């Protein structure tokens, strides 16, 4: 059965298939400093503060036995996130040392570890790149309420990594993440509405999502608002 949505006629089951948890309802052994770091990095805290996020992540990762924080150090170096320098070789070395522990935590249901396994397969961190596996782990974490996993499922549909390109489904996943406060999906929704990509073109809706992202400190969204007019 298909229902009318703000995105047009799309199968609601695509987004809701399988058990889901409210975003943020996570079960993990992660250090609270790591979780706060992620909230500041994504904007779920209400604003983005990469410098503060970095300090908290480094504090959590100072514990050599913290595999989750260590894997996050690998992740930020992989592409240069959170003000860390991009250093794929270092990212690989760090990930290789903890990937077995991350896999073990994910296997027993740790939601942060499940998300990190998605990143590992997506970005080839300690494992061979495998987009099908990345999507499997991202979905597992997303259905447990992990905001970044929801965000990344949207990215996978946008790019056609492990699935066919589907801009409408990408927008649906980004909507879930943006409503939870993740800033980049809000920017992506603004771009989608401005271009009419996967959604009905609407400058008004584009402006709404750009304003959400800009208010949280996203410079690209602020530039988009200047371009389309406030």
C-alpha positions in Angstrom: 0.0 0.0 0.0 1.3 3.4 -0.9 0.5 6.7 0.9 0.9 10.3 0.0 3.8 11.9 1.9 5.6 15.3 1.7 7.9 13.4 -0.7 5.2 12.3 -3.1 3.9 8.8 -3.5 6.6 6.6 -1.9 6.4 3.4 0.0 6.4 4.2 3.7 7.5 0.7 4.4 10.9 1.5 2.9 11.6 3.7 5.9 9.9 1.8 8.6 10.7 -1.8 7.6 11.9 -3.8 10.6 11.9 -2.9 14.3 12.9 0.7 15.0 13.7 2.7 18.2 13.3 6.4 18.8 16.4 8.2 17.6 18.8 8.6 20.4 17.5 5.5 22.2 20.8 3.7 22.2 22.2 0.8 24.1 26.0 1.1 24.3 28.9 0.8 26.6 30.4 4.0 25.1 32.1 6.5 27.4 29.6 9.4 28.1 32.3 11.8 26.8 32.3 10.0 23.5 28.5 10.3 23.2 28.7 14.0 24.1 31.4 14.4 21.4 29.2 12.8 18.8 26.2 15.1 19.8 28.4 18.2 19.3 29.8 16.9 16.1 26.4 16.1 14.6 24.5 19.0 16.0 22.1 16.8 18.1 23.3 18.9 21.1 21.5 21.9 19.4 24.6 23.3 17.7 27.8 22.1 16.1 31.1 22.6 17.9 33.8 20.5 16.3 36.6 21.8 18.6 34.7 20.8 21.7 33.8 17.5 20.1 37.4 16.8 19.4 38.5 17.6 23.0 35.9 15.2 24.3 36.8 12.5 21.8 40.5 12.7 22.6 39.7 12.6 26.4 37.6 9.4 25.9 40.3 7.9 23.6 43.0 8.6 26.2 41.9 5.3 27.7 43.8 2.7 25.7 41.2 0.1 26.5 38.3 2.1 25.0 37.8 0.4 21.6 34.8 2.5 20.7 36.6 5.9 21.2 39.7 4.5 19.5 37.7 3.4 16.4 36.2 6.9 16.4 39.7 8.3 16.2 40.3 6.1 13.2 37.0 7.4 11.7 37.8 11.1 12.0 41.3 10.6 10.5 39.8 8.6 7.6 38.3 11.6 5.9 39.4 14.6 8.1 36.3 15.0 10.3 35.9 17.0 13.5 39.0 19.2 12.8 41.3 16.2 12.7 43.7 16.1 9.8 42.9 13.6 7.0 45.3 10.7 7.4 43.9 7.5 5.8 47.1 5.5 6.6 46.9 6.4 10.3 43.2 5.6 10.2 43.9 2.2 8.8 46.5 1.4 11.4 44.3 2.5 14.3 41.3 0.6 13.1 43.3 -2.6 12.5 44.1 -2.7 16.2 40.5 -2.5 17.5 38.3 -3.9 14.7 38.0 -7.4 16.3 36.8 -5.8 19.6 34.4 -3.6 17.7 33.1 -6.6 15.8 32.6 -8.5 19.1 30.7 -5.6 20.7 28.5 -5.2 17.6 27.8 -9.0 17.6 26.3 -8.7 21.1 24.2 -5.7 20.2 26.2 -2.6 21.1 24.6 0.1 18.9 27.7 2.3 18.7 29.8 -0.6 17.7 27.2 -1.6 15.0 27.4 1.9 13.5 31.2 1.7 13.6 31.2 -1.6 11.8 29.1 0.2 9.1 31.8 2.9 8.9 34.5 0.2 8.8 33.0 -1.5 5.7 32.0 1.8 4.1 35.5 3.4 4.4 37.7 0.3 4.5 38.8 0.7 8.1 40.4 -2.5 9.3 38.3 -4.6 6.8 38.0 -4.8 3.0 35.5 -2.3 1.7 32.1 -3.9 1.2 29.1 -1.6 0.7 26.6 -4.4 1.2 28.0 -5.1 4.7 28.2 -1.4 5.4 24.5 -1.0 4.7 23.7 -4.1 6.8 25.4 -2.6 9.8 24.2 0.9 9.3 20.6 -0.4 9.1 21.1 -2.5 12.2 22.2 0.6 14.2 19.6 2.9 12.5 16.8 0.6 13.6 18.1 0.9 17.2 17.9 4.7 17.1 21.5 5.7 16.1 21.2 9.1 14.5 24.4 9.0 12.4 23.5 5.5 11.1 20.1 6.9 9.9 22.0 9.8 8.3 24.4 7.4 6.6 21.7 5.1 5.3 20.4 8.2 3.5 23.8 8.8 2.1 24.0 5.2 0.8 20.8 5.7 -1.1 22.0 9.0 -2.5 25.2 7.5 -3.8 24.1 4.0 -4.7 26.5 2.3 -2.3 25.1 -1.2 -1.5 21.7 -0.2 -2.9 20.3 1.4 -6.1 20.4 5.2 -6.2 17.1 6.4 -4.8 16.9 10.1 -4.0 13.4 9.9 -2.5 14.4 7.2 0.0 17.6 9.1 0.8 15.4 12.1 1.7 13.2 10.0 3.9 16.1 8.8 6.0 17.6 12.3 6.1 14.3 13.6 7.4 14.5 11.2 10.4 18.0 12.3 11.2 17.4 16.0 10.7 14.3 15.8 13.0 16.6 14.4 15.6 19.0 17.4 15.3 21.6 16.1 12.9 22.7 19.2 10.9 24.1 17.7 7.7 20.9 15.9 6.8 19.1 19.2 7.3 21.4 20.7 4.8 20.9 17.8 2.4 17.1 18.2 2.7 17.5 21.9 1.8 19.5 21.0 -1.2 17.0 18.3 -2.2 14.0 20.7 -2.0 15.9 23.4 -3.8 16.7 21.1 -6.7 13.5 19.0 -6.6 15.7 15.9 -6.2 13.7 13.0 -4.6 11.1 15.5 -3.3 8.7 18.0 -4.8 10.7 21.2 -5.5 9.9 23.8 -2.9 12.0 26.9 -2.2 10.0 27.4 1.0 10.9 23.9 2.3 14.5 24.4 1.1 14.6 27.6 3.1 13.1 25.9 6.2 15.8 23.2 6.2 18.7 25.6 5.4 17.5 27.8 8.3 17.6 24.8 10.6 21.1 23.9 9.6 22.4 27.5 9.6 21.0 28.1 13.1 23.1 25.2 14.3 26.3 26.7 12.7 26.4 25.1 9.3 28.2 27.6 7.0 27.1 25.9 3.7 23.5 26.3 4.8 24.0 30.0 5.6 25.5 30.5 2.2 22.5 28.7 0.6 20.2 31.1 2.4 22.0 34.1 1.0 21.7 32.6 -2.5 18.0 31.8 -2.4 17.0 34.7 -0.2 15.7 34.6 3.4 
